[in-house]
Amino acid sequence: MRIFCGLGNPGAKYAANRHNIGFMALDHIAQDHSFSPWRARFQGLVSEGLLAGEKVVLLKPQTFMNLSGQSVGEALRFYKLQPDDLTVFHDELDLPPGKLRLKQGGGHAGHNGLRSIHGHIGETYGRVRMGIGHPGHKDAVAAFVLHDFAKVDAKWLDPLLAALSQSAAHLAKGDGGRFQTAVALLMAPPKPPPKPPSAPKAPKTLTVSAPPAAVADLPAAQAAPDLTGADDTRSVLQKLRDRFRADG
């Protein structure tokens, strides 16, 4: 059995905030995998279901972000689970929008929800860090995380939440590596292999028709047999007479 906890702030005012991406992730899992209706428990909202045959409890603390540890600690104690059985889904300023990283244990990096959980159960629990980007200056962080996602963010936010939900069964079975790989492939599926180059077309053969030879009737003199060779037995006068006749 495992607990998936999404971090956020309760109420419609905060529902679309960047800080509430953890709540959004759990809502997708509950809907996509036909979990039970949400009900109030452990100072939060709880939904239960199965992922790859493993029982999973989804928990959305309703204590506001800074007191999330109260709800998480109560749930762990009730189910007699250890921090290693908990995975927390939260926003991450230090990752680009749409990027996801899985981490086991470690510090809270100034995240108030994680800070509260650290104070109640320690730091050995798992985290799914979902990148939302950074406003560029630390003084702008509070306003940035407590504002709604921009419309343009839907281009990466919707695919990320869908991929996370589709891959959640790996996380429920404790296979974090396959979970991360599955999300990455769904977010950026491999490109199809390039098509083999087509065979070059044979060059066209140009057929040039030779113009018909000019055929003309030759003058009778040119058509007459050549009698100027060695076999010519005519006298000089006969040759001159025959030549004048031909010219005339």
Backbone as a ProteinNet text record, in pm:
[ID]
protein_1_A
[PRIMARY]
MRIFCGLGNPGAKYAANRHNIGFMALDHIAQDHSFSPWRARFQGLVSEGLLAGEKVVLLKPQTFMNLSGQSVGEALRFYKLQPDDLTVFHDELDLPPGKLRLKQGGGHAGHNGLRSIHGHIGETYGRVRMGIGHPGHKDAVAAFVLHDFAKVDAKWLDPLLAALSQSAAHLAKGDGGRFQTAVALLMAPPKPPPKPPSAPKAPKTLTVSAPPAAVADLPAAQAAPDLTGADDTRSVLQKLRDRFRADG
[TERTIARY]
84.7	0	87.8	40.7	117.2	22.6	80.2	6.7	69.5	-12.3	29	-31.5	51.9	3.8	33.3	-69.2	-50.6	-56.9	34.5	37.9	-34.1	-100.6	-173.1	-244.8	-323.9	-406.1	-552.8	-636.2	-777.7	-859.3	-968.8	-1061.5	-1048.5	-1162.3	-1168.2	-1071.4	-1041.5	-952.1	-814	-769.3	-634.1	-630.4	-745.3	-754.3	-663.5	-649.7	-570.8	-432.1	-392	-259.4	-147.7	-32.1	85.2	121.2	98.9	130.5	42.8	-66.5	-162.4	-146.1	-34.3	-16.5	-17.5	19.2	12.5	-131	-223.9	-366.1	-413.3	-370.6	-412.8	-368.3	-246	-193.3	-279.7	-315.7	-397.7	-538.6	-593.4	-726.1	-725.9	-618.7	-608.4	-600.6	-520.3	-507.3	-641.7	-710.3	-838.4	-941.2	-945.5	-1043.5	-1008	-882.4	-841.1	-847.5	-830.7	-823.6	-943.1	-1050.8	-1178.1	-1161.5	-1092.6	-1080.5	-1213.2	-1221.7	-1344	-1365.3	-1488.6	-1513.6	-1429.4	-1395.3	-1317.6	-1402.2	-1339.5	-1407.8	-1311.1	-1365.7	-1283.4	-1224.5	-1092.4	-1021.4	-882.3	-828.7	-690.1	-663.6	-758.6	-746.2	-722.7	-778.5	-762.6	-873.7	-856.1	-948.5	-878.8	-950.7	-891.9	-973.3	-902.6	-964	-880.7	-945.8	-874.6	-899.9	-800.4	-815.7	-698.3	-694.9	-588.3	-512.8	-382.1	-295.3	-207.8	-226.4	-151.3	-164.2	-283.1	-307.9	-263	-199.5	-152.3	-252.7	-284.5	-374.6	-302.5	-368.7	-311.2	-414.2	-370.1	-453.1	-403.3	-493.2	-460.6	-501.7	-412.3	-436.7	-408.9	-509.8	-491.4	-513.4	-405.5	-421.3	-502.4	-592.2	-674.2	-633.4	-511.2	-460	-390.2	-390.9	-307.4	-163.2	-91.8	39.6	134.3	140.2	241.3	220.8	103.9	74.8	47	93.1	65.1	110	216.1	269.9	172.8	81.9	-15.9	-102.8	-153.8	-240	-163.1	-42.8	38.1	75.5	118.6	156.7	40	-77.6	-196	-229.6	-221.6	-252.8	-152.7	-23.5	77.6	57.5	26.1	6	-116.8	-223.1	-345.4	-321.1	-251.3	-228.1	-103.4	-35.1	86.9	191.2	210.6	306.8	430.5	536.4	661.7	675.4	761.5	783	820.4	888.1	925	802.7	688.3	564.6	487.5	543.9	478.3	549	470.2	523.9	446	516.9	455.1	471	362.5	361.9	357.6	454.3	459.2	520.8	500.3	556.9	705.2	780.9	926.3	972.6	1020.9	1067.3	1196.8	1277.9	1409.9	1410.3	1294	1283.2	1205	1243.4	1168.2	1024.9	932.6	793.6	780.8	706.6	682.5	782.2	893	991.1	952.3	986	951	1071.9	1092.4	1200.9	1149.1	1196.6	1161.8	1280.7	1253.2	1360.4	1318.9	1412	1386.1	1471.3	1405.6	1477.4	1541.9	1615	1682.6	1614.2	1668.6	1615.9	1486.3	1431.3	1303.5	1321.7	1445.8	1479	1389.4	1345.6	1266	1118.6	1073.4	931.3	856.4	758.9	693.3	613.6	553.7	481.6	574.9	687.7	786.2	848.7	870.5	927.9	838.2	707.3	612.7	614.5	619.5	622.9	751.1	862.9	989.5	974.6	907.9	894	811	723.4	634.4	681.2	743.8	778.8	924.3	1001.7	1139.5	1149.5	1262.4	1289.1	1304.8	1276.4	1306.6	1195.6	1090	979.8	1019.1	943.1	969.1	896.2	948.7	885.3	880.8	771.5	760.1	762.6	874.1	895.6	850.4	751.8	694.8	733.9	812.9	865.7	758.8	765.4	675.6	755.3	888.5	970.4	990.3	1070.8	1105.3	1076.4	1025	994.5	1118.4	1235.7	1358.8	1420	1340.6	1393.7	1321.8	1394.5	1336.3	1224.2	1230.1	1124.7	991.5	994.8	871.3	812.6	879.3	836.9	697.6	669.9	540.1	424.2	435.2	328.9	317.8	431.5	433.4	360.7	392	331.4	185.2	144.9	5.7	-80.3	-30.5	-111	-144.9	-255	-299.4	-200	-199.6	-124.3	-178.8	-90.1	-132.5	-195.5	-278.2	-343.6	-242.3	-132.1	-30.4	32.4	27.6	86.1	12.6	-109.6	-186.6	-115.4	-29.3	41.1	132.5	186.6	272.6	207.3	120	59.3	-34.7	-122.2	-217	-145.3	-48.6	24.8	101.1	157.3	232.2	140.9	25.1	-66.5	-120.3	-146.9	-195.6	-88.6	35.4	145.4	172.8	167.5	190.3	84.2	-40.4	-149.4	-135.6	-102.5	-86	27.8	127.9	247.5	244.7	138.9	135	145.8	104.5	110.7	254.7	352.4	492.8	534.5	486.4	520	457.5	334.2	265.8	339	404.9	478.6	622.5	656.4	788.9	897	859.3	957.7	967.3	1042	1054.7	1122.6	1220	1290.1	1197.3	1115.1	1021	916	877.9	782.3	837.1	958	1017.4	1033.1	1077.7	1097.7	965.2	861.2	730.1	676.5	691.1	644.8	722.4	853.7	936.4	897.5	871.2	835.5	698.8	606.3	473.5	477.9	566.5	579.2	650.9	746.4	823	841.5	738.7	749.2	861.4	925.8	1037	989.5	1075.2	1041.9	1048.2	959.9	965.1	1094.7	1144.3	1269.5	1252.3	1358.3	1346.6	1318.4	1243.2	1212	1338	1356.6	1475.2	1467.1	1580.6	1577.4	1522.3	1439.6	1380.9	1486.4	1468.6	1564.2	1561.5	1680	1682.2	1610.7	1539.3	1466.8	1564.6	1535.1	1620.3	1606.3	1719.5	1710.3	1630.5	1555.3	1475.9	1566.9	1534.7	1612.4	1549.7	1629.5	1580.2	1604.3	1498.4	1509.5	1508	1619.4	1629.7	1615.4	1513.8	1492.5	1574.1	1654.5	1735.6	1644.2	1667.5	1583.7	1603	1495.7	1507.8	1610.4	1686.3	1789.5	1723.5	1784.3	1730.4	1763.4	1660.1	1678.2	1635.8	1726.1	1694.5	1743	1673.3	1718.5	1850	1946.2	2074.6	2068.5	2143.4	2148.6	2202.3	2161.7	2201.6	2351.9	2421.1	2566.3	2631.2	2568.6	2627.1	2592.7	2477.7	2439	2508.6	2570.5	2636.8	2757.8	2793	2910.1	3037	3126.8	3255.1	3343.6	3369.2	3447.7	3584.8	3629.7	3759.8	3872.1	3838.1	3939.7	4030	4105.2	4203.9	4138.8	4014.2	3946.6	3881	3893.5	3829.5	3912.3	3850.5	3923.1	3887.2	3811.2	3771.1	3892.2	3881.1	3987	3964.3	4062.9	4052.1	3935.4	3911.4	3800.1	3667.2	3661.4	3534.8	3507.9	3613.7	3596.3	3546.7	3605.7	3562	3419.9	3383.4	3249.2	3149.2	3185.1	3093.1	3078.6	3186.3	3180.5	3091.9	3107.9	3023.3	2878.4	2851.5	2713.4	2654.5	2739	2690.2	2667.1	2757	2742.3	2627.2	2603.8	2498.4	2364.8
-120	0	124.4	224.6	348.7	468.4	579.6	706	800.7	853.8	961.7	1090.2	1186.2	1314.6	1425.4	1499.5	1615.5	1742.3	1834.3	1958.6	2071	2154.9	2268.5	2341.7	2438.6	2513	2486.6	2472.8	2440.5	2560.6	2531	2636.1	2673.8	2722.1	2758.1	2870.5	2956.3	3069.8	3024.3	2909.3	2861.8	2745.6	2698.8	2572.7	2568.1	2680.8	2681.9	2742.4	2764.9	2821.1	2724.4	2779.7	2696.3	2612.5	2667.3	2598.6	2474.4	2464.7	2355.7	2242.4	2236.9	2132.7	1993.3	1984.4	1855.7	1806.5	1895.7	1860.4	1815.7	1888.8	1857.1	1716.4	1680.8	1548.5	1438.2	1453.6	1352.4	1347.8	1462	1462.9	1380.9	1392.2	1314.8	1165.3	1128	986	930.3	1003.3	956.3	937.7	1032	1024.4	916.5	911.4	817.8	671.7	647.4	509.7	472.2	549.2	518.1	495.7	588	582	620	596.7	628.3	780.1	824.8	969	1026.1	1152.9	1218.8	1232.9	1207.5	1225	1286.6	1353.4	1424	1327.5	1326	1246.5	1306.7	1289.4	1328.5	1477.1	1561.8	1705.8	1730.2	1642	1654.3	1583.4	1563.4	1487.6	1360.4	1247.5	1117.7	1045.7	979.1	892	765.2	649.2	521.7	443.3	362.9	280.3	186.7	121.7	26.3	72.3	54.1	78.9	-44.5	-115.9	-239.4	-336.7	-343.7	-435.6	-386	-268.4	-212.1	-109.5	-120.4	-22.6	110.9	217.2	351.3	444.7	523.3	626.9	762.1	837.4	973	1070.2	1162.1	1256.9	1399.8	1486.4	1629.5	1704.6	1742.2	1814.4	1942.5	1969.3	2090.2	2188.9	2178.5	2260.9	2386.7	2410.1	2508.7	2456.9	2503.8	2450.3	2443.6	2551.7	2560.9	2461.7	2397.2	2301.8	2161.9	2132.3	2004.1	1884.8	1901.4	1791.1	1735.5	1818.8	1771.5	1661.6	1687	1590.8	1464.7	1481.6	1368.2	1279.4	1340.6	1263.2	1183.2	1242.9	1173.3	1052	1066.5	955.4	841.6	873	768.3	691.1	760.6	694.1	603.4	648.8	568.9	436.9	442.7	322.1	245.1	296	231.9	215.1	321	321.5	401.8	380.6	452.1	563.7	661.6	768	715.8	600.9	543.8	502	486.4	447.4	568.2	685.7	809.9	872.4	918.2	995.9	1126.3	1237.3	1370.1	1431.8	1481.5	1548.7	1699.7	1772.2	1916.4	1995.1	2124.8	2215.5	2234.4	2255.7	2271.4	2390.4	2493.8	2614.3	2592.4	2498.6	2479.4	2386	2346.5	2266.9	2345.1	2332.7	2400.9	2349.6	2428.8	2385	2254.2	2160.1	2033.4	1924.2	1957.4	1856.6	1791.4	1664.8	1590.7	1512.8	1515.4	1439	1370	1248.2	1172.4	1175.2	1200.6	1211.1	1137.7	1068	999.1	1063.3	1122.8	1186.6	1317.8	1377.2	1503.2	1621.8	1739.8	1862.5	1909.1	2017.6	2071.3	2188.4	2239.3	2347	2469.6	2494.7	2614.3	2601.4	2485.8	2466.2	2450.9	2538.3	2541.1	2413.9	2353.8	2229.2	2117.1	2105.2	2003	2032.2	2157	2194.4	2144	2161.3	2116.4	1963.9	1893	1746.1	1698.6	1763.8	1729.4	1735.9	1839.9	1861	1754.4	1685.4	1585.8	1442.1	1410.5	1269.4	1249.3	1354.5	1339.5	1359.7	1318.3	1354.5	1235.5	1114.7	997	961.8	1038.3	1010.6	1047	995.6	1025.2	1150.8	1212.4	1332.9	1323.6	1363.6	1382.9	1533.1	1579.9	1724	1761.9	1847.6	1888.2	2032.7	2049.2	2181.7	2280.7	2399.5	2508.9	2630.5	2620	2734	2830.8	2931.9	3030.3	3170.3	3260.4	3396.9	3480	3434.2	3506.1	3578.1	3605.4	3673.1	3617.8	3596.6	3533	3616.9	3748.5	3833	3814.6	3757.3	3739.1	3600	3513.4	3373.7	3359.7	3427	3412.4	3447.7	3558.9	3599.5	3502.8	3451.4	3360.1	3229.6	3167.4	3037.5	3050.2	3166.6	3185.3	3249.3	3250.5	3294.1	3172.8	3185.8	3075.9	3051.4	2927.8	2897.9	2984	3030	3104.3	3007.6	3061.6	2975.9	2900.9	2965.2	2901.4	2781.4	2777.9	2666	2534.9	2543.3	2420.4	2330.9	2388.8	2310.1	2204.9	2235	2136.1	2078.4	2156.5	2110.1	1992.2	2001.9	1893.2	1762.8	1765.4	1641.7	1586	1674.3	1627.6	1553	1611	1547.4	1415.6	1413.3	1289.5	1181.4	1218.2	1120.8	1069.4	1157.7	1118.2	1017.9	1045.7	955.4	819.3	817.8	692.3	607.2	672.5	602	574.7	615.3	607.5	465.4	365.6	226.8	185.6	232.8	201.1	255.7	375.4	437.6	360.1	313	235.9	105.6	49.8	-75.9	-51.2	75.7	108	116.8	119.8	126.9	270.4	350.8	491.7	513.6	428.4	444.5	426.9	322.1	300.3	410.9	461.5	572.2	693.8	733.1	850.2	828.4	708.9	678.9	684.1	626.6	624.5	765.4	849.4	988.4	1060.2	1041.8	1109.2	1066.8	937.3	889.4	941.7	951.3	1002.7	1152.3	1223.2	1367.5	1396.7	1312.4	1331.8	1196.7	1144.4	1011.3	1006.4	889.7	880.9	911.3	977.8	1011.8	887.5	877.9	761.7	763.3	645.9	642.3	715.3	778.9	852.8	759.5	807.6	727.9	708	587.9	566.8	656	703.5	791.9	718.7	786.8	725.6	710.9	609.2	584.9	701.9	744.3	858	823.4	918.6	897.2	892.5	801.1	791.8	918.4	970.9	1093.8	1068.6	1168.7	1157	1153.8	1065	1054.1	1144.2	1236.6	1328.1	1265.5	1251.5	1197.3	1312.9	1330	1439.7	1380.7	1420.9	1371.8	1455.6	1385.7	1458.4	1509.9	1633.4	1685.4	1601.9	1581.3	1500.3	1560	1471.5	1520.5	1584.4	1693.5	1760.3	1675.5	1631.5	1548.6	1630.3	1648.2	1727.6	1651.7	1679.9	1619.6	1682.2	1599.3	1652.7	1690.4	1796.3	1829.8	1711	1707.9	1594.2	1582.6	1701.2	1697.6	1633.3	1665.3	1607.1	1460.3	1422.8	1282.9	1198.6	1266.8	1191.3	1120.6	1011.7	937.8	1018.9	998.6	1069.1	1000	1076.3	1018.8	1081.4	1140.1	1208.7	1120.9	996.5	906.1	851.7	752.2	694.8	620.5	575.3	497.6	584.9	715.9	807.8	807	763	751.4	861.9	963	1070.6	1158.3	1222.7	1317	1447.3	1534.4	1664	1742.4	1741.4	1816.2	1760	1625.2	1564.6	1603.2	1604.7	1643.1	1786.4	1879.9	2018.8	2032.1	1959.6	1968.3	1915.6	1800.2	1745	1839	1908.3	1998.3	2117	2176.2	2289	2250.4	2129.7	2083.1	2074.9	2026.6	2016.3	2150.5	2248.9	2382.1	2458.9	2427	2498.4	2452.3
0	0	0	-73.3	-81.3	-68.5	-24.9	-21	-122	-211.2	-301.1	-245.6	-211.8	-158.1	-257.9	-296.3	-381.8	-298.6	-323.5	-246.7	-320.4	-240	-295.2	-184.5	-222	-126.8	-155.5	-54	-74.4	-121.9	-191.8	-232.7	-379.2	-434.7	-576.8	-612	-516.4	-541.6	-587.6	-537	-565.1	-664.1	-707.6	-782.5	-905.2	-976.9	-1100.9	-1082.5	-956.5	-929.3	-967.2	-999.1	-1025.1	-902.1	-782.8	-658.5	-638.6	-714.1	-695.3	-795.8	-864.7	-965.1	-901.1	-773.3	-703.5	-689.9	-656	-652.1	-790.4	-894	-1030.7	-1071.1	-1033.2	-1067.8	-1005.5	-878.3	-811.8	-869.6	-908.2	-970.9	-1100.1	-1177.5	-1301.9	-1272.9	-1176.3	-1141.9	-1096	-1008.1	-954.8	-1065.5	-1158.9	-1266.7	-1368	-1407.9	-1512.7	-1467.8	-1338.6	-1289.6	-1202.3	-1213	-1146.2	-995.9	-928.8	-783.5	-718.2	-589	-514.8	-508.7	-482.8	-467.2	-351.8	-364.7	-259.4	-133.3	-16.7	111.3	211.3	311.8	409.3	512.3	522.2	622.3	642.8	760.4	790.9	759.8	788.6	760.5	611.5	532.7	388.7	315.2	184.4	101.7	56.5	62.6	33.8	-72.4	-163.6	-263.5	-270.5	-281.2	-279.3	-407.3	-446.2	-565.7	-583.1	-698.8	-730.3	-854.2	-848.8	-963.9	-980.8	-1091.4	-1117.1	-1000.4	-940.4	-829.9	-694.5	-689.7	-564	-511.2	-381.1	-321.5	-304	-346.2	-336.3	-274.2	-177.5	-116.5	-166.4	-228.6	-273.2	-163.7	-130.4	-21.2	-67.2	-51.6	-78.6	53.1	122.4	249.9	230.8	326.3	321	430.4	474.5	584.4	535	403.2	336.3	332	232.8	198.2	317.8	395.5	502	615.6	621	728.4	673.8	552.6	487.1	570.1	648.1	726.6	829.1	877.9	976.6	916.1	796.1	728.4	690.3	637.5	594.3	713.3	822.8	940.6	996.2	998.3	1048.6	962.5	830.9	740.7	756.2	765.5	781.5	911.9	1016.4	1144.7	1140	1075.9	1070	996.5	884.5	804	847.2	950.1	1000.8	889.4	813.9	704.2	742.3	667.1	686.8	582.7	609.2	510	371.6	365.7	235.3	154.7	220.8	152	98.2	113.4	72.6	-47.3	-144.3	-257.1	-264.6	-265.3	-266.6	-405.4	-461	-591.6	-567.4	-622.6	-593.4	-709.4	-706.7	-806.2	-779.2	-886.6	-874.4	-958.1	-889.6	-957.4	-1035.2	-991.3	-1050.7	-1171.1	-1218.2	-1340.3	-1445.1	-1572.4	-1678.7	-1683.9	-1733.1	-1744	-1822.4	-1765.1	-1833.4	-1801.9	-1735.3	-1698.2	-1564.9	-1549.6	-1428.4	-1380.1	-1248.7	-1188.6	-1062.8	-1039.9	-920.2	-825.6	-698.5	-600.4	-473.1	-412.1	-285.8	-177.3	-78.6	30.9	-11.4	81.2	51.5	116.5	88.1	148.5	85.1	142.8	92.6	-2.6	-18.4	-113.5	-96.2	26.9	52.9	21.5	-24.4	-53.9	79.3	104	234.2	263.3	161.9	184.9	225.3	155.2	190.3	326.9	355.5	485.4	600	582	683.9	697.9	584.3	588.6	656	625.1	690.4	842.9	889.4	1033.2	1102.4	1027.1	1087.3	1068.8	955.1	930.4	887.6	878.2	831.8	680.8	621.5	481.6	387.1	431.6	348.4	249.1	243.7	151.2	7.6	-87.8	-228.6	-273.9	-379.9	-434.7	-586.9	-644.5	-788.8	-811.2	-863.4	-883.6	-1024.4	-1031.1	-1160.6	-1190.1	-1295	-1326.9	-1370.2	-1312.3	-1353.6	-1400.6	-1398.1	-1437.6	-1321.3	-1345.2	-1241.5	-1294.5	-1211.3	-1259.5	-1289.6	-1244.7	-1275.4	-1157.7	-1055.5	-936.1	-814	-706.9	-587.8	-526.7	-543.4	-487.4	-559.6	-678.9	-756.2	-740.5	-662.6	-652.2	-592.9	-482.6	-414.4	-506.6	-575.7	-667.9	-784.7	-829.5	-943.7	-913	-800	-769.1	-728.2	-679.7	-636.9	-745.4	-867.8	-982.7	-1068	-1140.9	-1226.7	-1340.2	-1387.9	-1509.6	-1623.3	-1709.5	-1828.2	-1928.3	-2016.8	-2116.6	-2201.5	-2232.6	-2317.5	-2247.3	-2113.9	-2039.6	-2064.2	-2112.7	-2138.6	-2240.1	-2324.8	-2426.4	-2364.4	-2245.9	-2179	-2054.1	-1987.8	-1862.6	-1885.1	-1982	-2006.9	-2045.2	-2138.4	-2169	-2049.2	-1964.9	-1848.8	-1751.7	-1721	-1626.7	-1681.9	-1812.4	-1874.4	-1871	-1902.8	-1903	-1762.9	-1665.5	-1526.6	-1481.9	-1515.9	-1477.3	-1544.5	-1673.5	-1745.6	-1690.6	-1632.7	-1586	-1436	-1367.7	-1220.9	-1167.5	-1246.9	-1199.8	-1168.6	-1246.2	-1218.9	-1082.4	-1052.3	-923.9	-808.7	-828.6	-724.2	-694.3	-795.5	-777.7	-730.9	-708.5	-658	-763.2	-890.4	-998.1	-1049.7	-977.2	-1013.1	-1146.3	-1178.5	-1305.8	-1424.6	-1422.1	-1532.4	-1536.9	-1419.9	-1415.7	-1490.3	-1458.2	-1523.4	-1673	-1710.7	-1852.3	-1928.1	-1868.2	-1934	-1953.6	-1853	-1865.6	-1975.4	-1976.4	-2077	-2218.7	-2238.8	-2372.4	-2415.3	-2321.4	-2355.2	-2385.3	-2316.4	-2340.6	-2471.9	-2507.1	-2631.3	-2696.8	-2764.1	-2824.9	-2927.1	-2943	-3039.5	-3180.6	-3254.2	-3391.5	-3479.9	-3576.1	-3666.7	-3746.2	-3782.5	-3859.5	-3991.8	-4037.9	-4164.2	-4279.9	-4374.8	-4492.7	-4576.4	-4631.4	-4716.7	-4838.7	-4884.7	-5001.9	-5122.9	-5196.6	-5315.4	-5424.2	-5507.1	-5615.5	-5712.6	-5757.4	-5851.1	-5980.8	-6028.9	-6154.2	-6271.6	-6363.6	-6482.9	-6565.2	-6613.1	-6693	-6821.1	-6855.9	-6977.7	-7100.5	-7192.2	-7316.1	-7419.9	-7465.6	-7567.1	-7704.6	-7776.8	-7912.8	-8010.3	-8077.8	-8174.6	-8313.2	-8379.7	-8516.7	-8612.9	-8687.5	-8785.8	-8896.1	-8939.7	-9047.9	-9173.8	-9244.7	-9366.9	-9461.5	-9515.8	-9607.8	-9729.3	-9770.1	-9888.9	-10011	-10068.7	-10188.1	-10309.2	-10399.1	-10518.8	-10641.3	-10744.2	-10869.6	-10909.7	-10935.8	-10977.8	-11125.3	-11161.1	-11303.8	-11381.7	-11502.3	-11586.1	-11597.2	-11597.9	-11612.3	-11491.4	-11363.7	-11243.8	-11234.5	-11299	-11294.1	-11399.2	-11494.6	-11602.4	-11548.9	-11603.7	-11556.6	-11577.4	-11484.8	-11490.3	-11593.1	-11697.2	-11805.4	-11814.7	-11702.1	-11704.8	-11655.1	-11629	-11575.3	-11683.6	-11642.7	-11734	-11848.1	-11832.9	-11936.8	-12043.5	-12025.6	-12123	-12252.7	-12364.6	-12492.2	-12590.2	-12538.4	-12630.6	-12662.2	-12781.2	-12820.7	-12747.4	-12756.2	-12688.4	-12741.4	-12873.7	-12931.5	-12883.7	-12873.9	-12826.9	-12680.4	-12599.4	-12459.2	-12446.2	-12528.3	-12522.8	-12570.4	-12677.4	-12729	-12624.4	-12563	-12463.7	-12342.3	-12310.7	-12194.7	-12224	-12349.3	-12386.8	-12390.1	-12432.9	-12435.4	-12292.5	-12203.8	-12065.7	-12002.5	-12028.8	-11972.3	-12033	-12167.7	-12236.1	-12197.5
[MASK]
++++++++++++++++++++++++++++++++++++++++++++++++++++++++++++++++++++++++++++++++++++++++++++++++++++++++++++++++++++++++++++++++++++++++++++++++++++++++++++++++++++++++++++++++++++++++++++++++++++++++++++++++++++++++++++++++++++++++++++++++++++++++

